[in-house]
Amino acid sequence: MKRSARVLAVVAAGALAASLAACSPASGSGEPSGEPAGGSGSEVTLAFLGDITGGAAFCGASALDGFKAGIEYVNENGLAGDATLVGAEYDTATNPQQAATEMSKIVASDASGVVIGCASAVSQASAPVAQSGGLPVVAMQSGTPAVIDAGEFIFRTTAPQSTYHYRQVDHYLAEGIETAAIVYQSNNPTLVELAEDVYPPLLEEGGVDVVATESFEGDGFDFAALVAKVVAADPDIVFLFGQGTPNVTVATQLIQQGYDGFVGGTQGFDGVLEPLGESANGFTWPTDFNAEGSAESTQEFVEFYTDRGGETPGSFQAQAFDAVLLFALGLAEASDTTDREAIREGIVAATEAGFDGAVGRVEFEDRDARVEGLLLEWRDGATRIVN
């Protein structure tokens, strides 16, 4: 069944119009697959190298589905010019060494580009391999500067969290906080940056005293002792920067040990707070996407994604979707869709124009995305936009 829709990816010239129809998603393990849904030219392989399993699977599995949806959307609407995208999947297992090894395989394959994400430490290990092989990369999540700094073949469509986390600090300054604690995962470069470089100056500028700072690595840690130190410091707010499941572990300990102040986090809260139920009411986190967002392109994406699979998309699906859009727009601009350097130049042209995607309007600063961002709150099993 077909329906009329406005294409999300709007470059400077304006919107395209097309009919949408269901098609088969890309699948497999490093081998291109999936039936092309449109396009009269050559097939172009776009690989996905993501944290499908391992510690960041809470993000990677969702990102993979967003990647598949992006390929469907691009092909159905002819966004890659005369080319048809075909997907190939590779799993990092949230392991930097495996990510580098898998990226070497992709570089040696016939892939014309690759979408990477989510964990920043993993992407940081794989991006230089692609750069040295001259393979265009579009990263989602992967917020550490080291990823984009790997070289001119690396692009990122997920704006670094550091560029919009001021929203969360401003929100709690308005609530009157005077003291704060920072708890963060020390083996995730993005979270380290937030904890050590972004929040301390923002809080100091707002007159907030940081009374405790604690770090941890992964799940194998004595969280009860860590939380006991934080609770003893009696902060008005705990900023909790973990990668998925550890957020629930720390939050559970906070609740069990009697902490009743504010809790603010990161996109690592997305999709993992359900086990806490009403105990997590009031938890907040900044993000670049919410299905209730007002941008027209966001609502177009939500409608497409929901019609496709019946589920409401989250931020990780949206971010991966936009990564595919940027690659497709670059492919449409490329002088030769069989040449990686030409595709890189096409992506550069696409970043200079910017586009309207799942997260809304995306602009770029030297290959790196910038968005307005949103602040979300967990309330009674659902999220709502605070500002």
N, C-alpha and C positions, 0 to 999 in steps of 0.2 A: 504494500500500500504506500503510495507516494503522497507527499504533501509539499506545499510551497514554503520556502524559508529564505531568510537573508543570510548570506555567508558571513561568518564571524570575521574572517581576516580581511580587514579593510585597510588597504594601503592608501597613499595620498589620492589616487584617482577616484576612489569611492567604492561602493559595495557591488558585489557580483550577485546575480540571482540564479537559483538552480533548484531542481527537484531533489528531494532526499528519499533514499530507499534503503532498506536494511541490506547488509552484505556481510560476508564472512570476515572475521578479524584475522590479523596476522597471528601465527602461532608457530611453535617448534622450538628447537634448541640449537640456535646458531645457523639454521638452514632457512633460506627464504621460503615463505609459504603464504597461502591466502589467495583467493581468486580476485583479480583486479576488478574494480567496480566501475572503471571509466578511464578515459584517456586514450588517445589514438596513437601515441608515440611509444617510446621505449619504456621498459620497466626499470625502475631505479630502486635499489635495495637500501632501506634505512634500518640500521640495527638499533636495538635497545639493549644497553648494558646497565642493568639495575640490580638493586638489592632485593631480588625476588624472594630469597630466603635469608636467614641470619637475623642479626639484631635489628636491622632496619627494614625487615619485611613488612612491618605495619605500614610503611610508606611505599616500598618497592612494588608490592603486589598490586596496590591501588594505582600506582604510576603506570604499571604495565597495561592495565585496562584503559587508562587514559591515552596511552600510546596507541593502542589498537583502535580506540574510538577516533583518534586524530587521523590515522591512516584511512579509515573508512570515510571520514568527513572530507578529507582532501581529495580522495579519488572520486567521490560522488559529485563533488562540486568543481572538479577540474582546476584546483588551486595550484597544482604543480606544472601548469602549462600543458605541454603535450606529453608529459611523462606520467606514468602511473607508479605510485609507491607500493613496494612490497616490503613487509616487515620481517626481521629476523631477531630472535631473542637470545640473550646471553645473561647468565646469572653470576653476580659477584659473590654471593653468599655473605655479603657485608664483610668481605675480607679484602684488604688493600692488595695483598699479593696476588690473590686470584683475579681481582679486577684488572691488574696490570697484565696478567697472562692472557685473560680473555680479550683485552683490548688489542694485544698483539695479534690474536687470531682474526679480529675484525679488520685490522689494518691490512693483513695479508689476504683478506677475502675480496669479493667484488663489491662490497658495500661502498656506497658513495657518501655516507655520513652515519653518525651515530648519536642517539639521545642517551645521556647518562644521568644518574641520580639513584639514590637520594643522599646517603651519608657523605658528608664533606670529606672525611678522611679517605674514603674509598675513591671518590671522584678525583681527589687530589693525587692519588697514585696512578690513575688511568689516563688523565688528561695529557701529561707529558708524552706518553707513549703515542697517542693519537697525533699530537703536535709534531713529533719527530717523523711520523709516517705520512704527514700531509693529509690527514683525514679530518674533514669538518665535523665538529662536535657541537651539539646544543645541549647544555646542561640544564637540569631542573633541580630545585633545592641546591645542594652543594654550595653553601653560602660562603665558604672561605675565599679570601682574595687569591690564594694560591691557585685555585682552579682557573680563573679567568687569566691570571698572570702567566699561565703556561705558554701562551703564545697566540698568534693571530688566527689560528684555526679554531680557537675555542670561543664559543658564544654562550650566553646564559639568558634564559627567558624568565627565570624566577629571580626577582629582585632580592638582593641580600637583605636578610631580616634586619640587619643593622641600620638600614635606611628608613625603616618605618616603626621601629620599636619605641621611639619617643612617644607614640600614641599611648602606649600602656603606662609609661611613667607619668605623662600628663594627666591621665585618668586618675591615678592614685594620688597625685599631688592635689587634685581637686577634692579627693576624699579626705585629705588632711593628714596623710601619713607623715610620721616624723622619724621612724626607724625602719630599717630593712635588713633582711638576711638574704644572701645569695648562695644557692646550692646548684652545682653544675657538674656535668659529665666531662671529665678532663681529657677523654680520648676522642672528642668530637671538636674539630677546629672551629666550626661555626659557633658552637655553644661556649667554647673558651673565649672567643672574641666578644660575645655578648656579655659574659660574666666579668671579664677582666678589662675590656677596653671601652665598651659601650655604656653599660649601666652605671658604673661608678661615677663617671663625670656627669651623667644626666642627673643622678641622685644628688650629687654634691651641689650642682647648680640649683637644684630645687630645695636645698637645705635639709636633705634627708641624711641621717647618720647610718652608715652600714655597720651594724653591730655584730655580724657574723658572716663569714665566708667559708663554705665547705665544698670540697670536690670529691668525686667518686669516679670509678671506672666500671661500666657495665653492670651486670646483675650480681656478680660474686663479691658482695661487699657487706660490711656490717652497717646497714642503714639505720638500725635502731640506735646505735651509739652516735652516729652522725646527727640524726634528728634530735637526740637528747641535748646535744650542744646547742642546736639552733633554738629549740624551745626554751632552754635556760636563758638565752639572750633576750627573749620576750620581744621579738620584732613586731611592728604593726603589719608588715607584709613579708612573705617569703617569695622570692623570685626563684622558681624551680625550672632549671634548664636541663632536661634529660632527653634521651633518645628513646621515645616510646615507652615500653613497659616500666623502666625504672621510675618514670614519673608517677605511676600508680603505686609503686612500692614506697616511695618517699612520702607521697600524699597520705597513704594509709597509715604510715607511722606517725605523721603529723597529727592526724585525727585521733589515733589511739593514745597518743601522749598528751592530748588535751589542748592542742593548739587551736585557737578559734579566730585567728586573724585572717587577713587577705592572702590569697595565693595567685600569683601571676606567672605565666609560663611562655612557651613558644609553640610553634606548630607541632612540636612533639606531643602536645595534648590532643591533637586532632585524631579522633577515632579510637582513643584508648581510655577515655574517662568513664565509659559505660559501667565498668565493674564497681565504680564508686557511687553510682546513683546520685541520690540527693545530697550525699556527703560532699560532693564536689560543687554544689550550687555556689555560684559566685566566682568560681575560677575563671580567669580571663587569659587570653593569649592573642597577640597580633598575628594577622595573616594577610594574604593578598587575595583570598577568595572566600566567598560564602554563597551558597545557592540562592540566598535571598538578596544578593547584591542588586543594586538598581541599574547598573550599566546594561544597555540594550544587548550588547554582545554577550554579556554574562547570561542573560535570560535566554538568548538564542542557544547558547551551549547547553544550559540546563535542560531545555526542551528537547534538544537533539539527544542528549545523553540518556534522559529519562525514557524517551520513546524507544531508544535502542535497547535498553536492558531493564527498565522498570525501577531502577534505583536512583536516588538522588546523589549526584556526584559530590565528592569532597575536594579539598584543596589539592591533594596529590594527583587526582585524576585531571583536574583542570590544568595544573602546571605542566604535566606531561603532554597533554593535548596541545597546549600552546607551543611547546618545544617542537612538535611535529609541524605545526602551522608555520613557524619561522623557517624551518628547513624547506618546506614546500614553497613558500614565497621566494626564498633564495633560489630554489631550483627554477622557478618560473622566470627569474631575472638572469639566470646563468646563460652565458653565450654558448656553452657546451655542457650538456647534462651528463656526459660521460667523463668529464675531467674534474677532478677534485678541486683543483685551484680555481677553475671557472665557477664551480659551485660556491666556494668560499667567497669569491668576489660578489656573487649574486646575493649571498646572505648579508654581506656588508651593505649592499644597496637596500635590502629589506629592512635592516636595522636603522638605516638613515631615515627611512620613511616612517618606521613604527607601524603598529597594527592594533586593531581592536580584537581581543581574544577572549578566552574563557574568563580570565581574571579582570577583564575590562581593558582600558587603554594601556598599552605597553610602549614606553619610549626607551631609548638606549643611550648610555654613556659609554662610548668605546667598547662595544660588544657586550655590555652588561645592562640588564633590564632595570628599569625604574618604574614603580607603580605607587599609587597613593596609599594603599594598605587599608586594613580594617582592624578594629578591635572586637573580638568575640567574647561572649560570656556563656558558660555552661549553666543551664537552669532546667531542672526537672527532666533530665534525659534528652535535652535538645540544646542547640546553640542559638544565640540571638546576637544581632549586631548591636554593639554598644555605641560605637562611633566610627 
